[in-house]
Amino acid sequence: MTELHPGRSLDLTPRHAHREGAPPPAPVQLALDELGPSLFDVTFVVVDLETTGGRPGLNSITEFGAVKVRGGDVIEEFTSLVNPRVPIPANITMLTGITNSMVALAPDLAEVMAGFLRFVGTEPAVFVAHNARFDISHLKGACSELGYSFPAHPVIDTVRLARKVFTRDETPNYKLATLARVCGAEVQPTHRALDDARATVDLLHAILSRLGGIGVTHLADLMTATDPVPAKRRARAHLADGLPRGTGVYRFIGPGSEVLYVGTSVNVYKRVRQYFTAAERRARMAEMVDLAVSVEATATATQLEASVLEVRLINELDPPYNRRSRRSAQRPWLALTSEPFPRLKVTRKVRFDQLGQVLGPFGSAKQASRAVELLQAATGLRECTPRLPATPDGRPACHLHELGKCDAPCLTGAPQEQAVAAVSSALAGNVAPAAAHALAKIRSLAAEARYEQAAGERDRLYALVGGAKSLEELRSLVGNPRIVAARRGRRGFDVVVIDYGMLRASAATRPGEDPEALGAWLDAATEQLPVPELAAHVTADEVRLLSTWLMHEDVRLIKVARPELLTRSLAGGYAVALPLLPQSRAEE
């Protein structure tokens, strides 16, 4: 790993950690796109409707009431009666006081809705209503009937928020009139739209005041405030303070300074904060967040660098709450033993010069074993495990010979040259003959309605092809001393240097900077990695990340030491059709 200059190399130095119990860091001015705007800067459009009691549409709304507020101040109000063009039921008149005569000369819905949409405006805003589902459904239904486009603003329901902040000891119910009294609203609701909207404004401000005490300070916080997050967890959102606001890797630290979990994000601060403010439905992750006492992070120049660093840290630290990428450097391979009568073995150590003579790495020992079973069945290579002498020593043949599954070199001394050659070809990546054998067997078993056996054969085929795919990805990169490439990123080009399948350096272009010039500079500044001894010097997960990145259509190859390896990978290597089997009878 070569140190270039800040932000231009892989760097494991922790950035901005905050430990629970320590004084919070000094306030930092955040960008608006991190957590959304501060609640003080959000424009809320508080709306209330009176209706005929009918379904949403052209003939349901009888009155609009709306108040636009920001920073605790009323900016503008909107109110109007609406002629619904249908009689208002007597029970609705009893409730609202709105009579048929009151709406007889009122404007129709199209006119009032157009005025309401002008009132809402085109600037970012948040709709607020008490029982928002009712009001918003009527607004959307009316707009749909009229052919108007309803603004796609976030919606806040004060009923749901009130249930979060007011206990049953404070209020017997969550009706608007009751809550208005509880919070001391200046305007009491009267079942008239504007009065009810004004009362909802006072209720909203009372709710925001209480939520501020548990760290709800920005729009993103408010949108998740009704999620079932324990107050104790939400109050610990300050552990994210000071973390990078850009791309990087974060690490949750446990009470014994152990790393509990490693993750990555394009905005580390925002992502980490969400762990404390949004509902976590995964029990293990909720447990991890509650256990953590601090969060550390490393800023990276590019998203690819962050993803690679995440994989490396998970492999190195083996965090208990990470499920993927753990121990990926110890994944199994298939190789032939070196003896007079070779057999297949599963190994976890492969030398660099063995590439082309081994297959893998496989995702698990079970996958490797399945691939072994298929290759043995397809080629006739011996399955027994004893080391056989070059000359038969008189030992009896095993049961596999009696079953016709082995030509018994232990008895005949005849070398299995054809079988060894077929397996060697498969280990080099040509699994097509073995795949053809498996497909033929699958068809035969399926024709006999032996679906479970066919499914087992299919699983062996998938395992073998998976190992071949891993080998193809690995060989195209691990065999290349150096690759320099650029790919269009979020704000420019991301440029990387890869040596023998390992990410060595990463940088992002500045505005107007030529990616090829940056690539040439990065190439010259990054020390060449020596030829590795083991093929497992880099994990399969890292190779897969780099391979996927390089195969993207936007990639520019600036320098490739061995282009023929990439050409083979781009061409797809060996193509194998994988089957889709009918369900077994047990599943029907």
C-alpha positions, 0 to 999 in steps of 0.5 A: 500500500503506497502513501500518496497524499491525503485522500489519494491512497488506501489509508487505515488511519481512523478518522474522527472517533467519538466515544460514549461518555466523552463530551460531544465535539463542537457543532459542525455545519452540515450540508443540506443533502446529508440529513435533509434541512434542519427542521428550523428551515423546513417549510411545513404546509399544514392542511385540513379538509372538511368533506361530505363524508364520501369517498375521495373524488370530485364531490367530497371536499367542502372546505380547504384550510392550510397554513404554511409555516417555517421556523415557528412563524406563519408565512401564509394561510389559505382557506376556501369553501368548495361547492361539492355539487352534491347535497351535504348530509345532515349529520355532516352539517351537524358536525362541521356547521357547513350547510348547503346554502353556505357552499351554493355560491362557493367556487367549484373544486377545480378552481379551489384546487388550482389555488391550493396548489399555487399556495403550496408552490414548487419549493421543497415542503412537507405536508402535515395533517392530523390523520394525514391518510384521510386528508392526503387521500382526498387531495390526491383523489381530487387531483387525479379526477381533475388531471392535476399533478399532486406534489410529491412532498413528504407527509407527516401525520401528527396523530402518529407523532403524538402517540410517540411523544404524549403518554396515556397519562397526559392524554386520554386519546389522540383526537385533535381537540384533546391534544390541542388542550394538552399542548395549550394550543392558541386555537381550538379546533372547531371542525372548520378547516382553517381553525383545525389547521391552525390547531394542528400547527400548534400541536406540531410545534409542541411535538417538535419541541419534545422530539428535539430532546431526543435528537430529532433535529433534521428532516431525515430524523423527523421522517423516522421519528415514528419508527419503533426506535428505543429512546435510549438508542435514539439519544445516542445518535451523537456517536455519529458526530464528527464522522466523514460526510463523504465516502468511507468505511465505518466500524462500530466499536464494542465495550472491549475496544473490539470491532463489532461491525464494518460497513461502507457508505457514500455518506458515512455520517448519514448512514451511521446516524440512521442506525440510531434514528431509524427502525432496525428490524434485524435483531442482531443489528439492533443488538450490535447498535445497542452494544457499541460504545463508539464509531470509527471511520476511514474516509476513502477517495472512491466507492470502490476503495471503500468496498475493498477496504470493507472486505479487507477489514472484515477478513482481517478482523472477523467482526461478529456481526458481519455475515459476508466476506468472513474468512474469505482468504481461507476459501477452498480450491480443487487440485490434483495430488502429486502421486502415481495415481492422482486424485482430487483434493480440497486445499486452502493454500495455492501457490501463485504459479499453480494458477491454471492447475487449480479450480476455485476458490469456492464459496464453501467446503460443501461447494468444493465437495460437490464439484469433486463429486461431479468431476469424479463421476464425469471423468472416472478419476478414482475416488478412494483416498489412500495413496497408491504405490506405482506397482500394485501391492496385492491389496483388494479393490474397494467396493467402488470397483464392484459398483463399476465406478472405478477401473481399479488402478490399485489392481491393474497398475494402469495409469488413469491418463484419460481421466487425469487429463480430463480433470486437468482440463477442468482445473484449468477452467474448461468445465464444459465436458463435465457440465455436459455429463451433468446435464445429460444425467439431469435430463435422464433423472427428470424423465424418470421423475427422480427430481430429488436426485436431479436437484442434487446433480444440478447443485453439483453442476452449479458448484463446479461452474461457480468455481470455474467462474471464480477462477476466470475472474481471479486469473484475469486480474491476479495474473496481471502485474498492473492495471490502471483504469478509470471509470466515471464516478459520482462527480468525475472519474474514479481512477484505480491502480491494481497489481496482481488482483489487489487494489493498490491506489485510488483517486478521484479527478478534480473538476476539469482534470484528465483521468488519463493524466491522473492515471499516469501520475498514480501509476508512477507514484505507486510502487509495483507489487512484487510477484506474490507467493500465494494466489490467496494473497488477495481474497476472492471477494476483492477480486470479484469487486475489482472484476465487476468494476472493470467490466463496466461499460464506462471503464477506460483502460489506461494501462494493462500489463497483460491485456490478453488475460482481460480479453479472455475474461471479457469474452466470457471464457467457457460458456456453460448453460445452467438448467432450471429444474421443475420442482420436486413432487414434495414441493408440488 
